[in-house]
Amino acid sequence: VQLQASGGGLVQAGGSLRLSCAASGRTFSTYTMGWFRQRPGKEREFVGRISGSSGSTNYADSMKGRFTISRDNAKNTVYLQMNSLKTEDTAVYYCAAAPPGSGSDWYRVMSTYTYWGQGTLVTVSS
């Protein structure tokens, strides 16, 4: 599976942006797709994920209510809709793909993701 993230850019605080992650491969629909981000000077962190089977979603607490992940398996694409953006959302955003896992909150762990996109930069200005 190869992943290509896009849609990053410069946006004012309070604005919205939608990121896309296009995947190659016939088994896209079976993968959990995650979004992570790396803010300047910080470690990469979990943003949210969408399962491959039921399309269920989970988010980091700071993103709940502002970010929404969706997927279109027919287009092999996953989306991250970001609303009410804050300056602290400035980061490089990465999409990643993981085979179905088990255990509590396994999808929050970066090492469970097998494939990663190259990242797309989101800059939120004040």
MARKOLKOL-877466 format. One record per residue (C-alpha): residue in one letter; x, y, z. Coordinates in pm, whole numbers, plus 50000, padded with zeros to 5 digits. Each point is the difference from the previous one (the first is absolute). Layout:
{resn: a x: X y: Y z: Z}
...
***
This chain:
{resn: v x: 50000 y: 50000 z: 50000}
{resn: q x: 50129 y: 50342 z: 49905}
{resn: l x: 49852 y: 50312 z: 50154}
{resn: q x: 49998 y: 50353 z: 49864}
{resn: a x: 49880 y: 50278 z: 50228}
{resn: s x: 49891 y: 50336 z: 49864}
{resn: g x: 49795 y: 50307 z: 50080}
{resn: g x: 50224 y: 50178 z: 50244}
{resn: g x: 50054 y: 50372 z: 49987}
{resn: l x: 49966 y: 50330 z: 50180}
{resn: v x: 49673 y: 50080 z: 50175}
{resn: q x: 49892 y: 50259 z: 50253}
{resn: a x: 49902 y: 49904 z: 50351}
{resn: g x: 49636 y: 49901 z: 50009}
{resn: g x: 50009 y: 49879 z: 49644}
{resn: s x: 49967 y: 49655 z: 49849}
{resn: l x: 50208 y: 49771 z: 49789}
{resn: r x: 49951 y: 49653 z: 49858}
{resn: l x: 50289 y: 49765 z: 49958}
{resn: s x: 49990 y: 49701 z: 49771}
{resn: c x: 50199 y: 49681 z: 49998}
{resn: a x: 49991 y: 49794 z: 49684}
{resn: a x: 50102 y: 49637 z: 50026}
{resn: s x: 50106 y: 49746 z: 49747}
{resn: g x: 49930 y: 49631 z: 50037}
{resn: r x: 49696 y: 49779 z: 49981}
{resn: t x: 49973 y: 49935 z: 50372}
{resn: f x: 49950 y: 50361 z: 50104}
{resn: s x: 49656 y: 49935 z: 50145}
{resn: t x: 50138 y: 49750 z: 50250}
{resn: y x: 50246 y: 50243 z: 50156}
{resn: t x: 49945 y: 50228 z: 50290}
{resn: m x: 50106 y: 50346 z: 49886}
{resn: g x: 50153 y: 50233 z: 50251}
{resn: w x: 50100 y: 50364 z: 50002}
{resn: f x: 50292 y: 50121 z: 50206}
{resn: r x: 50166 y: 50336 z: 50023}
{resn: q x: 50332 y: 50141 z: 50105}
{resn: r x: 50001 y: 50353 z: 50132}
{resn: p x: 50321 y: 50206 z: 49998}
{resn: g x: 50236 y: 49873 z: 50266}
{resn: k x: 49758 y: 49728 z: 50110}
{resn: e x: 49973 y: 49626 z: 49955}
{resn: r x: 49759 y: 49856 z: 49751}
{resn: e x: 49657 y: 49951 z: 50155}
{resn: f x: 49677 y: 49819 z: 49928}
{resn: v x: 49722 y: 50207 z: 49844}
{resn: g x: 49736 y: 49742 z: 49919}
{resn: r x: 49917 y: 49688 z: 49808}
{resn: i x: 49728 y: 49832 z: 49804}
{resn: s x: 49958 y: 49624 z: 49987}
{resn: g x: 49989 y: 49811 z: 49676}
{resn: s x: 49703 y: 49781 z: 50077}
{resn: s x: 49735 y: 50203 z: 50178}
{resn: g x: 50140 y: 50346 z: 49938}
{resn: s x: 50002 y: 50073 z: 50370}
{resn: t x: 50211 y: 50295 z: 50106}
{resn: n x: 50205 y: 50102 z: 50299}
{resn: y x: 50171 y: 50331 z: 50069}
{resn: a x: 50249 y: 50151 z: 50233}
{resn: d x: 49822 y: 50204 z: 50264}
{resn: s x: 50125 y: 50335 z: 49870}
{resn: m x: 49855 y: 49929 z: 49655}
{resn: k x: 49659 y: 49872 z: 50101}
{resn: g x: 49722 y: 50213 z: 49860}
{resn: r x: 50234 y: 50187 z: 49766}
{resn: f x: 50150 y: 49728 z: 49782}
{resn: t x: 49814 y: 49735 z: 49801}
{resn: i x: 50147 y: 49703 z: 49821}
{resn: s x: 49818 y: 49830 z: 49715}
{resn: r x: 50091 y: 49760 z: 49726}
{resn: d x: 49887 y: 49912 z: 49652}
{resn: n x: 50106 y: 49644 z: 49933}
{resn: a x: 49891 y: 50024 z: 49637}
{resn: k x: 50256 y: 50277 z: 49953}
{resn: n x: 50259 y: 49851 z: 50236}
{resn: t x: 50007 y: 50330 z: 50182}
{resn: v x: 49973 y: 50111 z: 50360}
{resn: y x: 49926 y: 50356 z: 50105}
{resn: l x: 50070 y: 50216 z: 50300}
{resn: q x: 49760 y: 50292 z: 50029}
{resn: m x: 50138 y: 50258 z: 50239}
{resn: n x: 49776 y: 50278 z: 50127}
{resn: s x: 50047 y: 50280 z: 50252}
{resn: l x: 50372 y: 49981 z: 49947}
{resn: k x: 50231 y: 50142 z: 50264}
{resn: t x: 50356 y: 50119 z: 49969}
{resn: e x: 50107 y: 49700 z: 50205}
{resn: d x: 49869 y: 49774 z: 49723}
{resn: t x: 50295 y: 50109 z: 49788}
{resn: a x: 50181 y: 49678 z: 49915}
{resn: v x: 50098 y: 49754 z: 49736}
{resn: y x: 49712 y: 49758 z: 49967}
{resn: y x: 50061 y: 49638 z: 49906}
{resn: c x: 49764 y: 49728 z: 49894}
{resn: a x: 50078 y: 49639 z: 50075}
{resn: a x: 49853 y: 49657 z: 49941}
{resn: a x: 49982 y: 49709 z: 50241}
{resn: p x: 49860 y: 49649 z: 49965}
{resn: p x: 49726 y: 49915 z: 50250}
{resn: g x: 50142 y: 49990 z: 50349}
{resn: s x: 49897 y: 49905 z: 50348}
{resn: g x: 50034 y: 50126 z: 50350}
{resn: s x: 49891 y: 50318 z: 50164}
{resn: d x: 50070 y: 50312 z: 49796}
{resn: w x: 50242 y: 49812 z: 49773}
{resn: y x: 49927 y: 50250 z: 49725}
{resn: r x: 50162 y: 50284 z: 50200}
{resn: v x: 50340 y: 49836 z: 49977}
{resn: m x: 50215 y: 50103 z: 49705}
{resn: s x: 50185 y: 49671 z: 49981}
{resn: t x: 49679 y: 49816 z: 49911}
{resn: y x: 49981 y: 50190 z: 49672}
{resn: t x: 50176 y: 49826 z: 49715}
{resn: y x: 49981 y: 50266 z: 49732}
{resn: w x: 50048 y: 50374 z: 50020}
{resn: g x: 49943 y: 50290 z: 49768}
{resn: q x: 50254 y: 50275 z: 49952}
{resn: g x: 49819 y: 50264 z: 50205}
{resn: t x: 49836 y: 50327 z: 49910}
{resn: l x: 50063 y: 50329 z: 50177}
{resn: v x: 49716 y: 50192 z: 50159}
{resn: t x: 50075 y: 50349 z: 50123}
{resn: v x: 49739 y: 50185 z: 50201}
{resn: s x: 50059 y: 50372 z: 50034}
{resn: s x: 49860 y: 50227 z: 50270}
***
